[in-house]
Amino acid sequence: MLRGLRARADKREFLELRSANAAWTRPWDSTAPGPSAATSMSYSQMVHAQDREAREGRLLPFAVERDGELVGQMHLFGISRGALLSASAGYWIGERYTGRSITPFALALLIDHAFGDAGLHRIEVNIRPDNDASLRVVEKLGLREEGLRKRYLHINGAWHDHLTFAVTVEELPSETMVERFRRRVGG
C-alpha cells in the first residue's frame, strides 16, 4: 500500500490524479509565501527533490497505492534525529478514495515504519480545524490532540491555524498502529 514514487513509471498516473483532484486538494495544499509561490516544480523535479531530501535523511516520501492503482501520496517530513527523533506526517488522497479507510490505514503503516525501521520516537500530524476528512483520519487512529498552533502553515495562499495530533512509541507498548487501527474500526 505504501511504496516509493517512481520518477518515470508513475508520472502519467500521478499527474492525472493530481489534475482530477485539483479542486479537492487545493484548500489543503501547502504553498510558499512570497514571490516563489508562483513557481512550481515539474513532476520530475518534485520526485528528484523528494529523493534528494530522503537521501539526506530529512524526508521519507511514499506513494499510496490501492489494488495496483496510485491513489495519493504520504510522507514523513522535518525528520529530526538526536534527542528529538521526531517527524511530521503529511498526505493527500484522491477524493473518490475517501471514506474507505485507505488514508488512516496508510498513515498507520507510515507510523509503524517510522517507529520501526526509521527509529523515530514521535510522529505528529498537523491539520486545519476545518479539514473534517483529516480529523477523521487521526480520530480513527486514536492520535492524541496536543493543541492549536496559530498561523502554523502556509496553505492555499495564506497562513492557517492547525491542530496538532501526535503519538509516541510509548503509546503503542503492546500493539502496532495498524493493529490499533483495526481494533478501533472493528476490522
C-alpha positions in Angstrom: 0.0 0.0 0.0 3.0 2.4 0.6 5.8 2.4 -1.9 8.3 4.8 -3.4 7.1 7.2 -6.1 8.8 6.2 -9.4 10.0 9.2 -11.4 9.1 7.7 -14.8 6.6 4.9 -14.2 4.2 6.9 -12.1 4.3 10.2 -13.9 1.2 9.9 -16.1 -0.9 8.4 -13.3 0.3 10.9 -10.7 -0.3 13.9 -13.0 -3.8 12.6 -13.9 -4.7 12.0 -10.3 -3.5 15.5 -9.2 -5.3 17.2 -12.1 -8.5 15.3 -11.5 -8.3 16.3 -7.8 -7.0 19.9 -8.1 -10.2 21.4 -6.7 -10.4 18.8 -3.9 -6.8 19.2 -2.7 -6.4 23.0 -3.3 -7.9 24.1 0.1 -5.4 21.9 1.9 -2.2 22.1 -0.3 0.8 23.8 1.2 2.1 26.9 -0.6 5.2 29.0 -0.4 4.6 32.6 0.7 6.0 35.5 -1.4 7.4 35.6 -4.9 8.3 31.9 -5.0 4.6 31.0 -4.6 4.2 31.4 -8.4 6.9 28.9 -9.2 6.0 25.3 -9.2 8.1 22.2 -9.8 7.6 19.7 -12.6 6.7 16.2 -11.6 10.3 15.0 -12.3 11.7 17.9 -10.3 9.4 17.0 -7.4 10.4 13.3 -7.4 14.1 14.2 -7.6 13.8 16.8 -4.8 12.0 14.3 -2.6 14.6 11.6 -3.4 17.4 14.1 -2.5 15.7 15.0 0.8 15.3 11.3 1.5 19.0 10.6 0.9 19.8 13.5 3.3 17.5 11.9 5.9 15.0 14.7 6.1 12.1 13.1 4.3 10.5 9.7 3.7 8.2 10.0 0.7 5.7 7.3 -0.4 3.0 6.8 -3.0 -0.3 5.4 -1.6 -1.5 2.5 -3.7 -4.7 0.5 -3.6 -5.1 -2.6 -5.8 -2.2 -1.5 -8.0 -3.6 2.0 -8.5 -1.9 5.2 -7.4 -4.5 6.9 -5.1 -2.4 9.5 -3.2 0.8 10.4 -1.6 2.1 10.4 2.0 5.4 11.4 3.6 7.3 12.0 6.8 9.0 15.3 6.7 11.0 17.5 9.0 12.7 14.4 10.3 14.8 15.3 13.3 17.5 13.0 14.8 19.4 13.3 18.0 17.5 13.9 21.2 14.2 14.6 19.4 13.8 11.6 17.0 10.6 13.1 15.5 8.9 13.9 12.2 5.6 15.2 10.9 3.3 13.3 8.6 1.6 14.8 5.5 -0.7 13.2 3.0 -3.3 13.7 0.3 -5.6 11.2 -1.4 -7.9 11.4 -4.4 -11.5 12.4 -3.5 -13.1 9.3 -4.9 -11.0 7.2 -2.4 -12.1 9.0 0.7 -14.3 7.2 3.2 -12.7 3.8 2.5 -10.2 3.9 5.4 -7.3 4.0 2.9 -5.7 7.1 4.4 -5.9 6.0 8.1 -4.5 2.6 7.2 -1.7 4.1 5.1 -0.9 6.5 7.9 -0.8 3.6 10.4 1.7 1.8 8.1 3.8 5.0 7.9 3.8 5.4 11.7 4.8 1.7 12.2 7.6 2.2 9.7 8.7 5.4 11.5 8.8 3.7 14.9 10.4 0.5 13.4 12.9 0.8 10.6 13.2 4.6 10.7 13.9 4.5 14.5 11.8 7.6 15.4 10.2 8.3 18.7 7.4 10.7 17.9 5.2 11.4 14.9 2.9 14.4 14.6 0.1 15.3 12.2 -1.0 19.0 11.8 -4.5 19.6 10.5 -6.5 22.6 9.8 -9.5 22.7 12.2 -11.9 22.9 9.2 -10.5 19.8 7.5 -13.1 17.2 8.6 -11.7 14.4 6.5 -8.3 14.6 8.0 -9.7 15.0 11.5 -11.5 11.7 11.0 -8.2 10.1 10.0 -6.4 10.9 13.3 -9.6 10.0 15.2 -9.6 6.5 13.7 -6.0 6.1 14.8 -6.5 7.5 18.3 -3.8 10.1 18.0 -3.5 12.4 20.9 -4.5 16.1 20.4 -1.9 18.5 21.6 -3.4 21.9 20.9 -3.7 24.7 18.3 -0.8 26.2 16.5 -1.7 29.7 15.3 -0.9 30.6 11.7 1.2 27.4 11.6 1.4 26.6 7.9 1.0 28.5 4.6 -1.8 26.7 2.9 -3.6 27.7 -0.3 -2.0 31.1 -0.3 -2.5 32.1 3.4 -1.3 31.3 6.9 -3.6 28.9 8.7 -4.1 27.6 12.2 -3.5 23.9 12.7 -4.4 21.4 15.4 -1.5 19.2 16.3 -2.0 15.5 16.9 0.8 13.2 18.0 1.8 9.7 19.0 5.0 8.3 20.6 6.4 4.9 20.8 5.4 4.6 24.4 1.8 5.0 23.5 1.9 1.7 21.5 3.6 -0.6 24.0 1.8 -3.8 23.1 0.5 -3.2 19.5 1.4 -1.7 16.2 -0.5 1.3 14.9 -2.0 -0.9 12.2 -3.3 -3.3 15.0 -4.7 -0.3 16.9 -6.4 1.0 13.8 -8.0 -2.4 13.1 -9.1 -2.7 16.7 -10.7 0.8 16.7 -12.6 0.3 13.5 -13.5 -3.3 14.1 -11.6 -4.9 11.2 
